[in-house]
Amino acid sequence: MATQHLTLDVPDALYARLQRMAHAAHRSVEEEVLDVVATAVPDLDELPADLEDAVAQLAVLDDAALFGAARAAMPSDAAEALEGLHHKRQREGLTEAEMEAAAALTRQYERFMLVRAEATALLVRRGRDVSGILGTT
């Protein structure tokens, strides 16, 4: 893979944060910066635009906001509606309108799961303990 050389001036406070993150991840500062940049600039061909936007925004969040995103859940009324539609589909099938509603709710669920997974992955890359999120100790 071809690479390009890049020189940039980084404020001391930001560099110190990068050093801490690199140390926690057992990487060099350069490797940490590359990881942060790669995370912040995702491959646009992989996800639909709305999901890409949701994931890209995570990279600029602080740890507290990422923990919140990693713990976020689909609203209970939406989750119950989706579950009800799945059960109805199995029992008797769905009308066209119900199929559209199920597809929209499934998309919403997938978005929540993607954001949760990406937020958790970012926290891990930052060297944070995510055992509370993962349900382990």
URQUIPE-V109973 format. One record per residue. N is the residue number from 1. SS is DSSP state (hx for helix, st for strand, lp for the rest). OMEGA is omega in whole degrees, 0 to 359 (NA if undefined). Layout:
n=N ss=SS omega=OMEGA
n=N ss=SS omega=OMEGA
This chain:
n=1 ss=lp omega=177
n=2 ss=lp omega=178
n=3 ss=lp omega=178
n=4 ss=lp omega=178
n=5 ss=lp omega=181
n=6 ss=lp omega=176
n=7 ss=lp omega=176
n=8 ss=lp omega=177
n=9 ss=lp omega=183
n=10 ss=lp omega=177
n=11 ss=lp omega=183
n=12 ss=hx omega=182
n=13 ss=hx omega=178
n=14 ss=hx omega=179
n=15 ss=hx omega=179
n=16 ss=hx omega=177
n=17 ss=hx omega=179
n=18 ss=hx omega=178
n=19 ss=hx omega=179
n=20 ss=hx omega=180
n=21 ss=hx omega=179
n=22 ss=hx omega=179
n=23 ss=hx omega=181
n=24 ss=hx omega=181
n=25 ss=lp omega=181
n=26 ss=lp omega=179
n=27 ss=lp omega=174
n=28 ss=lp omega=177
n=29 ss=hx omega=178
n=30 ss=hx omega=179
n=31 ss=hx omega=180
n=32 ss=hx omega=179
n=33 ss=hx omega=178
n=34 ss=hx omega=179
n=35 ss=hx omega=179
n=36 ss=hx omega=180
n=37 ss=hx omega=180
n=38 ss=hx omega=179
n=39 ss=hx omega=182
n=40 ss=hx omega=181
n=41 ss=lp omega=183
n=42 ss=lp omega=177
n=43 ss=lp omega=186
n=44 ss=lp omega=180
n=45 ss=lp omega=187
n=46 ss=lp omega=186
n=47 ss=lp omega=172
n=48 ss=lp omega=186
n=49 ss=hx omega=182
n=50 ss=hx omega=178
n=51 ss=hx omega=178
n=52 ss=hx omega=179
n=53 ss=hx omega=181
n=54 ss=hx omega=181
n=55 ss=hx omega=182
n=56 ss=hx omega=181
n=57 ss=hx omega=182
n=58 ss=hx omega=186
n=59 ss=lp omega=182
n=60 ss=lp omega=181
n=61 ss=lp omega=174
n=62 ss=lp omega=185
n=63 ss=hx omega=181
n=64 ss=hx omega=179
n=65 ss=hx omega=178
n=66 ss=hx omega=177
n=67 ss=hx omega=177
n=68 ss=hx omega=179
n=69 ss=hx omega=181
n=70 ss=hx omega=180
n=71 ss=hx omega=183
n=72 ss=lp omega=179
n=73 ss=lp omega=175
n=74 ss=lp omega=178
n=75 ss=lp omega=186
n=76 ss=hx omega=180
n=77 ss=hx omega=178
n=78 ss=hx omega=179
n=79 ss=hx omega=179
n=80 ss=hx omega=178
n=81 ss=hx omega=179
n=82 ss=hx omega=179
n=83 ss=hx omega=178
n=84 ss=hx omega=178
n=85 ss=hx omega=177
n=86 ss=hx omega=179
n=87 ss=hx omega=179
n=88 ss=hx omega=178
n=89 ss=hx omega=181
n=90 ss=hx omega=183
n=91 ss=hx omega=190
n=92 ss=lp omega=183
n=93 ss=lp omega=183
n=94 ss=lp omega=172
n=95 ss=lp omega=178
n=96 ss=hx omega=180
n=97 ss=hx omega=179
n=98 ss=hx omega=177
n=99 ss=hx omega=177
n=100 ss=hx omega=178
n=101 ss=hx omega=179
n=102 ss=hx omega=179
n=103 ss=hx omega=179
n=104 ss=hx omega=179
n=105 ss=hx omega=177
n=106 ss=hx omega=178
n=107 ss=hx omega=178
n=108 ss=hx omega=179
n=109 ss=hx omega=179
n=110 ss=hx omega=178
n=111 ss=hx omega=178
n=112 ss=hx omega=182
n=113 ss=hx omega=179
n=114 ss=hx omega=180
n=115 ss=hx omega=179
n=116 ss=hx omega=181
n=117 ss=hx omega=181
n=118 ss=hx omega=179
n=119 ss=hx omega=178
n=120 ss=hx omega=179
n=121 ss=hx omega=177
n=122 ss=hx omega=178
n=123 ss=hx omega=178
n=124 ss=hx omega=179
n=125 ss=hx omega=178
n=126 ss=lp omega=177
n=127 ss=lp omega=182
n=128 ss=lp omega=179
n=129 ss=lp omega=181
n=130 ss=lp omega=183
n=131 ss=hx omega=177
n=132 ss=hx omega=178
n=133 ss=hx omega=184
n=134 ss=hx omega=179
n=135 ss=lp omega=179
n=136 ss=lp omega=177
n=137 ss=lp omega=NA
